[in-house]
Amino acid sequence: MRRVVVTGLGMINSLGLDKKSSFKSIIEGNCGIRRISSFDADHFPVQIAGEIEGFNPEEVMEPKEVKKAARFIQIALKASKEAMLDSGLIDQSGKCQDEISEMFGVSSASGIGGLANIETNSITCHEKGPRRITPFFIPSALVNMLGGFTSIEFGIKGPNLSSVTACAAGTHAIAEATKTIMLGGANHMLVIGSESSICPVGIGGFAAMKALCDRNDEPQKASRPFDKDRSGFVMGEGAGALVLEDYESAKKRGAKIYAEIVGFGESGDANHITTPAPNGEGAYRAMKAALKMANIKIDYINAHGTSTYYNDFYETLALKNVFGGKDNVPMVSSTKGQIGHCLGAAGAIEAVISIMAMEEGIVPPTINQETPDEGCDLDYIPNQAREINPQAVMSNSFGFGGTNGVVIFKKI
């Protein structure tokens, strides 16, 4: 099967509108979690989130087109454009070349999609009747329209795939794109994971599950992956984009190659709709499959690390089991303390962060990791980035419903 490499990267989150500024801020240990400003959350039990500030959708879409796309699509276009330009596979018109378009696909991912639009139009239907629902409602909210909009934007005519697997969606989208290229279904794939569900029903719904941290008076201290005082995750919004390509194609055209995808693993817990399988058994099997495929020494792991009790505890157990004990586990960190949990976009964003860590020779910290927890006792790179030269990195994503995804990248 063909080798698959990464030749373009793009990212937007609560710490930056592009990959360079957001990665720099992550490495500096900054936090993008603040009081919610997109709606009045004063009467909500949870009033904090990792919102993107300063984004203007008209920078990536014509003004008349903005209303046709939910925010998760708008921010996805921003990250996708950055990745496509970075890859050198689009011309001055912003379209990919005709000779490659039919073998250029897209693999998109989101956990919920246009939740805010669903909420708004449901209220409109209830209060004003069905005739007042906007005709743009359905196409603006469907998860697979993420791939629809981006394929139209860049003239991508190959396979158009979509992963809707909760918080593992972004990682699964990378795996699906990799398989497609390996098997000859495409020569290039744009992977885009995006989420923007910070709205009343989104915050209210997760808060009702007791999944969110309600440390409203200290938003920048709220998300505390692997810390003893963790009390739930903080929702974030953002998008991550990667251009994947057949290695021989990339080499032939002299493209910059960031990394090669050498392993991926997927599994199901078959245990509980929200709680991970005991001892991280499902996560263990996904990591084991990825490591078996990669057959390479791992230098750094970007953990799922949500700042919830069970995820952090069971992920730690799974890491110990798969690497053969605490002393054999590579250094680990979670960037969700800084940008929040971006749900279906998390895997794509964290893949970009992991690859940039290899590119820059520095791995991000786990901020707010202050009080040791006897159940979470690995090297989580607490509070300060670490300068190393990682040759291979692993990124973990685990979602509601017991769906797990792991991907491994290495330098070439």
N, C-alpha and C positions, 0 to 999 in steps of 0.2 A: 504493500500500500504506500501511497505517496506521503512524504513528509509535509507537515503543515507549520507555517511560520506566521508571526505577527509583524505586519509592515506598517501599521497605522494605529494611533491611539487618540482618544478624545475623552474628556470627562468634564462634568459640571456637578457641583454639589454646594452645600452651605458654606464651604470655605473658599470657593473660587468658581469663576465662570469658564475656566479652561484647565487643562491638565497641569500646566506648569505652575500656575499660581496656587491651585488647590493642593498639589503635592508639596510644594514649598511650605505652605501653611500647616499641612499635616506633619511634616518633618519637624517643624518648629514647635509642635505640641499645642497648637491653637485649637480652639473649640468653636464650632459654628452653631451650637445649640443655644437658643434664646427664647424669650417669651414669644408666643405665637402672635403674628401681626396680620395674617391673611384673613382672619375673622375674629370676632369678639369671643374669646375663650374664658372670660372672667368667671362664668358660672359653671365651667367644666372642672371636673376633678383633676384633670391634667391640662396644663396651660403652656407647655413648652414643646419645642420641636426644632429640628434642623432645617429651617427654611432657606431657600435660595433667595438672595437679595440682589437687586440691580439687574435682573434679567429682563430684556425687552424682546418679546417674541417677534417683533417686526424687524429685528436684525437678521432673522433667518427665514421669515415668511413675508409674503406680501400682506399688507394690512387687511385686505378683504378676505384673505385666506385664514387669518388668525382664528376667527370665530368658528371655523370648521374643524379645529383640532383642539382636543383637550390639552391641558398643560403638560401631561406626561409625554405627549407627542411633540410639543413645542421644544421642551428641553432636550428631547432625544435628537431632534434635528440639529440643535446646537452642538452636541457632542459628536454626532455622526459627521457633520461637516468638518469638524476639526480632524477627525480620524481619516476621513477620505482625502482631505488636503495633505495630511501628513504622509499618506501612502503614496502620493503622486499618481493616483489612478483616475483622477478627474482632470479635465482640461479647464480652460479659462471660462467656458460656459457653465461649469459646475456639474457637467455630466460625465459619466465614464465613457470611454471610447466605444464606438459602435462594434468594433471587432471583438471586444471582450464582454459586451453587455449581456449576451445570452448565456454566458458561463460565469456570470457574476450574480451571486445570490445574497439574500439577507436572512439572518436568523435573529428574530426579535424576542424580547422577553419583558414581561411585567407581571406582578402578582395580582393586581386588582384593576389596573387600567384607569379609565376615566371616572373614578368614583365620585369626584366633586360634580361632574356633569350629570351623573346618574341621580345624585342627591337633588341638584337644582331642578332638573326636569321632573322628578317625582313630586317635588313641592308644587311646581307649576301645574302639573296635571291635577293634583289634589285641590289646589286653591282656585285655579282658573279654567280647568277643563282641558281635555286632550287636544283640542284645536289650537291651544296656545303653546304646545310643545314645539320647539324648534326643529325644522327638518334636518338639521345638522347633528341632532342628538346622538342617534345610533352610530353613525360613522365616526363621530368624535370620541366615543367611549370604548369601542371594541378594542381589545388588546391587540389583535392581529392588524389593526389599522396602523400600528406603529411601523410594521413592515411595509404596509401599503403606502403610507406617506413618504417613507424614506426611499422606497424603490422608485416612486414617481420623481422625487426630488433629484435623484442621481442617475436615473435611466437604467436601473438594475432590473434585468429581465430573467434572471435565473431563478433557482428555487427560492420560494418565499415562505419561510417557516416561522412558527411562533411557539414559544414555551410559556405556559401559564402554570408554574409549579411553585407558587408561593415564594418564599425567600430563597429557594434554590434555582429560580427561573433563569437568572443571568448566567449562572454557571452551566446549567443545562443547555442554554442557547449556544455557549461556546463549544460544548461537546457535540451538539447537533451539527454545527457548522464544520467542525473538524472532521466528523464522520463523512459529511457530504463531500468535502474535498478529498479525503483519503480514498473514497470509493469512486471518484471521478465524476460525481454529479455536478461539480462546479470547480472552477480554477481559483476563484476569489469569493470570499464571503464577508459581508459586513455584519458584525454582531453588535446588537444594540439592546441594552437593558435599561429600562427607564421606569420611574415611579414618582407619582405626585398625588398622594392621598391625604395630605394634611388639610382636612376639611372637617366640619362638625361631625358628620356621621363616621368618618374615619377615626378621629381622635376619640369620639364617644364610644365607638364600637370596641376598639382595643382597650380603652379604659374599663369598659364594662367587664371585660375578661380578666381584669387585674393584671394585664401583661405589661402595662406602661408604668414607668417611674413617675411619681407625683411630687418630686422634689422641686416644686415650682419656685421656691425662693432662692434656689441655687442652680439655675439651669446648666451652667458650665461644669457643675460637679455631679450632675444627675446620672449620666451614663457612665457606669463604673465596671467595665468588663473584668471578670475574675477577681474583683475586690470583695472582701468579706461583707461590706456594707451595700452591695448592689441590691437593687429592689425592683428591677424591671428595665425594659428597653425604652429608648426615646426615638420617636419616629423621625425619619429624615426624608428628604426628597432629593432626587438627582438622577443622572444618567451616565453610563459608561459605554464607550464604543471601541471596538477593535476591528481592524481589517485583517482577515486571515487570508493566506495565499499559499498555493503550492510552492514548495521550496525551490524547485527548478525554475519556475516562472519568475520568482523574486530574484534569484541569482542572475538569471539571464538579462533582466532589465536593470540590474544594478541597484535594486531597492535597498533601503536601510532595513535591516532585519533586527527587530528588538529581541525576539525570543522564538524558540521552537516549542510547540505544544507536544509534549512527550508522554503524557499520561492523563487519563481521566477515569473517574469511577462513579457509578450511580447505584443507589440502593433504596429500598423501602423498609420502614420500621415494622409495618403491620402491627402497630401497638396502640396508639392513641392519636386522636385528631390534633392535639396541640403539644403534648408532652413528649420529649424524645424517648426512645426506647431505653430501658434500664441499662446502665453502664455504657451508654452510647454505642450499643451493639450495631445499630444501623449505620451510624457515622463510621464506625470501625470498618465495616465491610466496604463502604465506598472508598475510604482512604486506602485500604488494603488493595483494592482493585486498581486504583490509580498508581500506587507505588509499584505493584507487580508489572504493570504495563510500562512504566517509566524506567524501572530498574536503574535508579540513579540516587546518589546521596542528596538529601534535601538540606539546604542551609537555612531556610526561613519559612515559616508558615504564617499566612494571614488567616487567622482563625475566624470562625463564624462569630464567636464571642459577643453575644447579644447583650450581656449585662443582666440576664435573667438567671435565677438560681440554678434551675435544672440544666439549661443549655451549657452554661460555663462549667458546671461540675461534671456533666456527662461527657462533654467534649474533651475535657482534661483526661478523664479516665480512658476514653477511646484513643487519645494520642499516646498515652502510656502503653496501652495494650498493643497498638499497631507498631510502635517503635521498640518494643521490648523493654519497657521500664523507664522510669522518670529520667534517669541519667542519659538516656539515649535520644530523648526528644530534642529536636532542634529548637532554636529560639522561636518564640511565638509572640504575635501581638494582634490586637483587635483595634481597628480604626473607627469602630462604631462609637467609641467614647467621644470622638471629635465631630463626626458628621451625622451621627444618629444611624438608625437602622433604616436603610433605603429599600427594604422589602425585596421585591422582585428585581430591583436594579442592583442590589448589594453585590451579587456575584460578579457582574460586569465591572462595576466601579472598583471592587477590591482586586480584580484581576489586573486592571490598569495600574493600580497602586503597587501591586506586587511586581509587575514588569518594570515599572519605573524605579523601584527599589534596586533591582538588578542593574538597570541602566545607570543609576546615579551612585551606586555603591553605598547606599545607606538605607537602613530599614526603619520603618515608623515605630513610634512608641505606643504603649497602651497607657493613655492618660487616665488619671484618677485611680490608678492601681496603687493604693496607699496602705491599706490594712490587710496583712496576709490572711488567707483563708486556708485552713489545713486541707481542705478538699481541692484547692486550686494552687498547686505548689510547683509550677513549672517556671521557666525563665520567660516572663511575659514582656520583657523590654520595658520596664516600668518608667513612664513619665518622660523619658529622654531618648531620642533617636540614637541609633547605634551605627557607627561607620564600619561596615564590613564589605566584603566583595562577594555577595551571594552568586553562586553559579546555577543554582536550581531552587525554585520556590514553589510552594504548594498553597492553594487557596481553597478554603472550605465553605460550603453553603448548605444549610439544613433548613427545611421548611415545614410549616404546618401540614398535617396529613402524613407526616413521616417520610417526606421525600428528600433525598440527600444527593449532593453533587460535589465532586472534588476535581480540580484540574491542576496539572503540574506543568510549569514552564522551565526551560533551561536556556542559558546563553549559548550562542553559536560562536 
